[in-house]
Amino acid sequence: MAKLKWGMIGGGEGSQIGPAHRLGALADGRFEFVAGALDHRPDVGREYAQRLGLAADRAYGDWQEMLAGEKDRSDRINLVTVATPNSTHFEITKAFLEAGFNVLCEKPMTMTVEEGEEIQKIAAKSDAICAVNYCYSAYPMVRQARDMVRLGEIGKVRLVVTNFSHGHHGDATDADNPRVRWRYDPAMAGVSGQFADCGIHALHMASFIVGDEVETLSADFASTIPSRELEDDAMVNFRMSGGTVGRLWTSSVAIGRQHGFEIQIFGETGGLRWASEQPNQLIYTPVGGRTQIIEKGEGGLHPDAQRLSRVAIAHPEGFPLAVANIYCDLADAIAGETRDGLPTAEAGLRSMAAVHAAVRSAKENGAWVDARPPMFR
């Protein structure tokens, strides 16, 4: 099978997410890295791209040059990943989608709901795929949890409790660090800080596993370090269309917590718990029964969990391999195979609608507000 051609925008030297994408995209031999505009400084980006092995004529200075250079090539890229600052996601994703390229965009997909609806409409009319990198949904044991819920193994879901809370931005003396500061600057991050950065991963995971969408929410935001314009801690209560109740906490000042992403699903006949720091294990408790540990790689898992398990049982499943699972699903989707676990533009749109709803609720002292995008109400 010929390799698909892949290009990347952003994710340059020193990037936090760039290496995970390059490891993930190339892990299974489905993609070949052939084009990139990797840095906002054209010369730096070109030089780094060539150090990574790209040909000089496909080591681009910026995304506009990359679009112009790729669109008429007979061997043009099959997929472009957008891993640039949040405020640029919309214009780049829109331009490449309209030119017929498949796109994987980092979250958040857009800065506004209106932009999200525009991307959703373009994607719906196009043969191109627009995916959003909610990569935690591609861990094998998350897929196991999703299938257990789908098959009724814990009964109707009553309650979801999830959080994504860490303490890596808890040092007030580090507040001016450029890698930290932009996350709380409205000009760079948009209307929300921690909730838009980490909380939407937790919210997406709730919808992904339960198989339902957030309908209304109530939020409380706090900027615990006074110099920050945007929140570094948030509590969000939500209700889903099917009646499930949700509780979500997200924080960047929870000193002592490292990654801190976990989810619990409570149904009528059982409960499930998954934590990203112990991704190999899904904790299952049937009503009236003993708590069990379901291990990645063991026999009897549901097909999606089996398919996405990469290494032998008892060996850790790493974050880049979760990203790799997204790229595998994308390769299958580009080839015409249905992969319903792939997060699409709709997921990106619903996340942005929830962000704006949470901001509005927090300003109104926790008022319950509609969290759905207008086009889906």
N, C-alpha and C positions, 0 to 999 in steps of 0.2 A: 504494500500500500504506500503510495507516494505521501510524503510529509506535507502537511498544510503549512503555508507560509505565514509567519507571525511578525507583527511589528508592535513597538511600544512607544508611547509618548509619556515622558516623565520617567520617574524611577531611576534617576541617575546615580552617580557615585555618592555614597553616603545616605541614600534614601533608605527609609525604614522598610518600605513595602516592595521596592524594586527587586531585591534579590529573591524574595518569596515568589514573585511572579516569574522570574526567569527560571528558577528551580522548578516551579510547578509546571510551566508551559513545556519545558523540555524533558520532564521526568520520564515520560512514556514513549518518547520518540514519535509522537503524533504531530508535533509542530517543529518547524525550523525557524530560528530567529534570524531574520533577514533585513529588517529595517527598523530605524529608531530615530526619534528626536528626544533625547534623554535629559536635556538640561535647558533651563531658561536662558543660559548663556550659550549662544550658538557654537562658539569655538570649543568650549569645554564639552558640550554635548557631542559634537562631532568626534573629538579626540577620544572620549571615553567609549563611544560606540565602536570605533575602530579597534580599540584595545580589547573589546569584547568579541571581536571577530567580524564585524559588519564591513561590507565593501564600502569604499569611500563614497561612491555615488548613492548609497542608501543610508549613509550616516548624515542625517538631516540637521539643520540648524534650528528649525522650529516646526510646529505641527502644520502650518500652512504650506511650508516647503515640502513636507512629507506628503501631504494630501495631493499637491500638484504633481509631485514626482511619482506617486504610486498609481494614481487613478487610471492612467492610460497604458500602463505596462501590461504586457501579455502575461507576465509572471507576478502580477501584483499580489499583495498580501491578502490572505483569506480572513484574517482577524487582526484587529488592532486593540490593544489594551490602553486605556486612558488612566494614568496614575499621576496626574498633575494636581496642583492645589484645587480645593473644592470649587472656587469661584470660576474656574475654567472648564469644568466638566461639561456643562450644557453646550457651549458653543462648539467644542471639539466633537462631542458625541453626535450632535445634530449634523455637523458638516460631513462627518464620515458616514453616518447612516444615509444621508441624502445622496451620497455618492455611491451607495450600494455596498459599503463595507460592513461586515459583521463587527460588532463592538462589545468589548467587556469593559465596563466603566467601574472605577472604584466608587465606593459610597462616600458621601451622598451623591446620588446621580445628578441632582440639580440643586440650586439654592432656593428656588421658589416652587410652589405648587403649579403655577401657570407654566413654567418651563417643563416641569415633569409631565404635565398633560400634553404638551407639544411633542415631547419625545415619545410618549406612549402612542399618540396618533400617528407619528411618522413610522414608528416600528410596526404598528398594526397594518399600515398600508404597504409596507415594504416586505420584500423577500429576505431581507437581511435580519439577522438576530441581534437584539440588544439585550445583553445580560448585565447584571450588577453583582459585584464581588462580595456577596454575603457568604463567604467561604466556610464559616463555621457550620453551615447547614450541610456541608459535604463530608463531615466526619462520619465514618461508618456507623457509630453507635447513635448518632443523631438520626440517621436514616432508619436504624432499627427502631428507635422510639416512635418515629413518624409512622412506620408500618404497623407497629403494635397498636397505636391509637386508631389508625385507619381500619384495622381488622377487629376493633372492638375488644381488644384484650384487656383494657382497663375500664371498659364501659364508657358511658357518656362522660366527657370531661367537664368537671365542675369548676376547677380553679387552676390557674397557672401563676406560679411565683418565679420571677426571674430577676437576675441582677448582673450588671457588668460594672464592677467597682474595683478600682485600684488606688494606690497611694503615690504614684510616681510624679504627680504634680502638686504634692502637698507641702513642698518646701517653699515658703514665701520668698526666701532669698534667691530662688531660682526663677522667679516669675518673669524676668526679662530675657531668659534664654530663648532665642528665636524659635527653637524647636517646640517650645512650650507656649510662648506668647501668642502665636498666630491662632491657636485653638480657642482663644477667648477674645479675639479681636473681630468685631462684626464685619469689618471690611474684608477679612480673609475667610472667616468661618461662616458668616451668615447670621441668622437670627438666634442660633443656639450654639452652645459650646459642648458640654459633656453629653447631653442627650443626643445631639446630632452626631457626635463623634463615636460614642460607644453604646449609648442607650438604644439606638435604632437596631443594632445587632441583636440585642435582647428582645426587642419588640418583634423583629422579623422572625426570630427563632420561635417565639410563641405562636405566631400565625402559621409558620411552616410546619411545626409538629402537630398542632391541633387541627390544622386544615380549615381555619376560619379566619375572618378578618376583623380588625379592631373597628368598632363602630363609634364609640364615644370614649372620652377620657377626661381625667381631672389631674392637674399637675401642680406641684410645688417646686420651684427652683430656688437655689441659693448660690450666691457668690461668696464663698467663705473667706477668700483672700480678696480684700477690698479693692485692690488695683484692677481686678478683672471685671470687664463689662458684662461678659456672658457667664452663665452658671457653671460651676464646677461640681455641683451636686444636685440631683433631682430625684423626686419620688413621683411616680405616675401610676395612678389607678386607671384601669380600663375595662370596658365591657365589649365582648365580641358579639357578632351578629347572631350566633347560635346560642347565646346565653352564658357562655363561659366568663367567669370573673377573673381579672388579671391584676397582679401587683408587680411593679417594676421599680427597682432602685438602681441608680447609676451614679458613680462618683469617681473623681480623680484625686481626692484628698483623703482617701481611706488608708492612711499610712499603716503598713503591715500587711496589706493585701497586695498580691503580685498581679496576676491577670484578672482573677475574680469574676469570670463569666460562668454562670451556672443557671440551670433551669429545673424546676420541679413541676410535674404535671400530675394533678390529682383527679382521678376519675371515680365513678360509682363503685367499681370493683377492684381498683388497684391504683398504685402510684408509681411514678418514674422520676429518677433524678439523674442528670448528666452535668458534669463539670469539665470545663476545658482544660483544667490542670491535671485531670485524670481521664483523658479522652477515651482510653481503651475500655472503660467500664460504664455500663448502664445499670443503675440500681433499680430493682423492680420489687415492689411489695404488693402481693395480692391481698385483698381484704380478708382478714382473719388468718392470714398465712405468714410465713417467715420471709424476711427480706432476703432477696437473692441478688447475686452479682452476675450480670451477663457480660461475658468477656468478648472483645473483638477477636475475630479469628476462630472462635469455637464453632462446633457443629450446631446445626439447627437454627442459624440466624436467618432472617428474612433476606430475600435475594439482593436487594439494594445494598444492605450492609455487607453481604458476602462479596458483592462485586467491587465495592470500594475499599475493602480491606487490603492493604498493600504488603504488610510484613507479617511474619509468623506470630502466632499467639504468644503473649507475654512480652513482646517487644513493643516499644512505644510508637504510636502513630503520630507523626509530627505535623506541625502547622503547614509547612510547605507541601506536604502530601494532601492536606485538605484542599489547598489551592490547586494542586495537580488534579484532584478529582473534579473541580470546576472545569478545568481545561479539557479533561477527558469527556465530560458531558457536552462541552461546547463542540469538540471535534465530532462527536456522534451527531449532535444537532445539525452541524454544518453538512454532514453526510446524509441528512434527511431522517435520522432516527429520533423518535420522540424521547425526550428526557424531561419528565415533569418535575424533577427536583431542581432544575436549573432556575436560579432567581432571574427574573426578567425585568423589563422596564416597568411593568405594573408594580412589582415589589418596590422598585425605587421610587415610584410615584407615591405609593401608599405610605412609605416611610417619610417622605417629605411632607405629605399632608398631616401626618401624625406629629411631626416636629413643629409645624406652624400651629397646629391645634394646641399642643402642649404649651408653647410660648404664650398663646392667647389666654389659655386657662390660668397659667401662672400669674399673668398680669391681672386677672380677674379673681384673684384669691382662691384659686382652685375650682372655679366654676366648671361644671360638666359641659363639654362642647363636642360637636360632631367632628370626628377624626377622619372621615372619609374624603377622598378627593371629590370635588363637585361633580365630575363626570361619572362617578360611580354611586351617586346618591339616588 
